[in-house]
């Protein structure tokens, strides 16, 4: 199974120069995964990469927004 750092990847899809990765995480940054996207040495990209992280770290607490928006 694929991993980001030591976290399990649940979904990965790539179309052209856009990719989506959903992985198990906590409330921390995954710096090596983001740094791998940046142009280094001879590797160049046509435009600056955009990185969007969406997390549900509030899903761990009963009053968090994840539970407030659920249908339960």
C-alpha positions as CSV (number, residue, x, y, z in Angstrom):
1,X,0.0,0.0,0.0
2,X,1.3,3.5,-0.8
3,X,2.4,5.8,1.9
4,X,3.1,9.5,2.5
5,X,5.9,9.5,5.1
6,X,4.7,6.8,7.5
7,X,1.0,7.5,6.8
8,X,-1.3,5.2,4.8
9,X,-2.6,6.6,1.4
10,X,-6.3,5.9,0.9
11,X,-6.7,7.5,-2.5
12,X,-4.4,8.8,-5.2
13,X,-5.3,10.2,-8.7
14,X,-3.3,12.1,-11.2
15,X,-4.5,13.9,-14.4
16,X,-1.9,15.8,-16.3
17,X,0.0,18.0,-13.8
18,X,-2.7,17.8,-11.1
19,X,-2.7,15.1,-8.4
20,X,-4.9,14.4,-5.4
21,X,-3.7,12.3,-2.4
22,X,-5.8,11.4,0.6
23,X,-3.9,10.0,3.4
24,X,-4.3,9.2,7.1
25,X,-2.7,12.0,9.2
26,X,-2.9,14.0,12.3
27,X,-2.5,17.7,13.0
28,X,1.0,18.1,11.6
29,X,2.7,19.2,8.4
30,X,4.1,16.6,5.9
31,X,7.1,18.7,4.8
32,X,9.0,16.1,2.8
33,X,5.9,15.3,0.6
34,X,5.5,19.0,-0.1
35,X,9.2,19.7,-0.8
36,X,9.2,16.9,-3.4
37,X,6.8,19.0,-5.5
38,X,9.2,22.0,-5.8
39,X,11.7,22.4,-8.7
40,X,15.2,21.5,-7.6
41,X,18.4,21.3,-9.6
42,X,17.5,20.4,-13.3
43,X,13.9,19.6,-12.5
44,X,11.7,22.5,-13.5
45,X,7.9,23.1,-13.6
46,X,6.0,25.5,-15.9
47,X,4.3,27.2,-13.0
48,X,4.5,27.3,-9.2
49,X,2.8,24.3,-7.6
50,X,-0.2,24.8,-5.4
51,X,-0.6,22.6,-2.4
52,X,-3.9,22.4,-0.5
53,X,-4.2,20.5,2.8
54,X,-7.6,19.8,4.2
55,X,-7.8,17.9,7.5
56,X,-10.3,16.7,10.0
57,X,-8.2,16.9,13.1
58,X,-11.3,18.4,14.8
59,X,-13.0,15.1,14.0
60,X,-11.3,13.7,17.2
61,X,-13.4,15.9,19.5
62,X,-17.2,15.7,19.9
63,X,-17.7,19.5,19.5
64,X,-15.5,19.7,16.4
65,X,-16.8,20.9,13.0
66,X,-16.7,17.4,11.5
67,X,-19.4,16.3,14.0
68,X,-21.3,19.6,13.7
69,X,-21.7,19.1,10.0
70,X,-22.6,15.4,10.1
71,X,-26.2,14.1,9.6
72,X,-26.1,12.0,12.7
